Amino acid sequence: MSEQAKTKLTSKCQVTIPKAVRDRLGLQPGDEIEFVETLQGYKVVKVIADSPFEKWSGFLEHLRGVDPDELIEEARGR
């Protein structure tokens, strides 16, 4: 599905991204976008931030194989 949307550069070379495009890309204030060069021109791509949970990946690795019930009992002080 190909839709076209136009906008103009302001005197400061800024643009307003049309609402239909913002909605289609799921853009919100503060989101980052990239301009990616293609053979046909440029395309606008929303930058997907790394998961905020990524830094915790493997954090509990030392507990692998431990019975969860034992962990709960230990946390409860039993």
N, C-alpha and C positions, 0 to 999 in steps of 0.2 A: 504494500500500500504506500503510495508516494504522495505526500502532501507538500505543498510549498508554502512558505511563510517568508515575508519580507520585512526588513527593518532598515532604518537609516542610521548612519554614524552621526553622533552629535559633534559639536565643535571641538570636543575633547576626545574625539575618536572612540566614544563609548557607544554601546548598543543596548537596547532593551530586547531581551529574548521574548518573542511573542508567547502569550499565555498557552496557546495550543501546543507549542513546542515544549515549554516548561512542563506542562501536564504530561505530555507524551514521554518525556525523559524522567519524570518524577523529581524535578528540580525544586529545591527549597532554598530560601535565603541562607547564604553561608556555604552552600555546596560548591565544589570545585568542578570545573569543566576543562577539557583539553580540546585543542584544535589539532586534528590529525590530518596531515597532508595525504591525499590520495591522487591517483592519476587524473581523476575528474575534478579535483579542487580540494576543498577542505571539508571535513565533517566534524561536528561537535559531539563530544563523548563525555558523559558524566563520569567523574572519577569516583570509583567505589573505594571507600576507605577500608583499611584492614579491619577485621573484626576486633572489637574491644576485648574479646575473650581470647584472642590469639596468644597474648602474652602469658596466659595461664595454662596453655597447652603443655601437658606433661608435669604440671605442678605437683600432682598427687601420685606420680609414678612410683614413689617409694612405698605406696600403700597397695600396689598391685598384688592381688592374691589374698589380701587380708579380708577376713569375713566382715561384711558391713555391720552385722549385729554386734560383733565384738567392738567395733569402733564406736557404735552408739552407746553401748554399755560403758565403755571407757570414758566417753564424753560426759555421761551422766554421773560419773564418779562411782560406779558400782564395781 
